Amino acid sequence: MRPLDGSDAALYCQLYTTAELMRFIAPPLSMEAAQRSFEVALRNQSPRPQRWIIHGKQGGAAIGLLGLIGSGDRPEIGVMLVAPAHGRGIGSEAMQGMADHAFSAFGLQSICARQSVVDNPAVIRMMTRLGYTALPPTPERPQGGEWELPRSRWRAPEPGPAMAEAAASG
């Protein structure tokens, strides 16, 4: 993964305008709205990157977007992948890596996630596997769909070569 930069407009717009992908997130954006959203996302990359580009392990092509949005100690995480990358564990791996980085580097107390389609079995399996807890419905979200990973439930990775490489790359 690497922080979003100006060269990522095409992928960003592709993800946000694809109706099939967005059906689980929000209504798809028009190309113009996606381009405006991309410009806002770029401006919000400082002081801490909030969006990251996910690259495939083989070939290194950009295959998705990972967000850790918010400046407080409880940001929201989310992932979007191009269709060929679905169902391969890439989203889970990216979210676990981001949680590891965020808890280690930023001293967060928790990470939250929200799902728009609360009965999406794939998201429920992923969030449960990653250690997130489903929060009870609230008056603002009576259907539920909110998840939380508190620092106390986070499983810090064991130090090893991959951790040393991640720490060296920033």
Rosetta blueprint (number, residue, H / E / L):
1 M L
2 R E
3 P E
4 L L
5 D L
6 G H
7 S H
8 D H
9 A H
10 A H
11 L H
12 Y H
13 C H
14 Q H
15 L H
16 Y H
17 T H
18 T L
19 A H
20 E H
21 L H
22 M H
23 R L
24 F L
25 I L
26 A L
27 P L
28 P L
29 L L
30 S L
31 M H
32 E H
33 A H
34 A H
35 Q H
36 R H
37 S H
38 F H
39 E H
40 V H
41 A H
42 L H
43 R H
44 N L
45 Q L
46 S L
47 P L
48 R L
49 P L
50 Q L
51 R E
52 W E
53 I E
54 I E
55 H E
56 G L
57 K L
58 Q L
59 G L
60 G L
61 A L
62 A E
63 I E
64 G E
65 L E
66 L E
67 G E
68 L E
69 I E
70 G L
71 S L
72 G L
73 D L
74 R L
75 P L
76 E E
77 I E
78 G E
79 V E
80 M E
81 L E
82 V L
83 A H
84 P H
85 A H
86 H L
87 G L
88 R L
89 G L
90 I H
91 G H
92 S H
93 E H
94 A H
95 M H
96 Q H
97 G H
98 M H
99 A H
100 D H
101 H H
102 A H
103 F H
104 S H
105 A H
106 F H
107 G L
108 L L
109 Q L
110 S E
111 I E
112 C E
113 A E
114 R E
115 Q L
116 S L
117 V L
118 V L
119 D L
120 N L
121 P H
122 A H
123 V H
124 I H
125 R H
126 M H
127 M H
128 T H
129 R H
130 L L
131 G L
132 Y L
133 T E
134 A E
135 L L
136 P L
137 P L
138 T L
139 P L
140 E L
141 R L
142 P L
143 Q L
144 G L
145 G L
146 E E
147 W E
148 E E
149 L E
150 P E
151 R H
152 S H
153 R H
154 W L
155 R L
156 A L
157 P L
158 E L
159 P L
160 G L
161 P H
162 A H
163 M H
164 A H
165 E H
166 A H
167 A H
168 A H
169 S H
170 G L
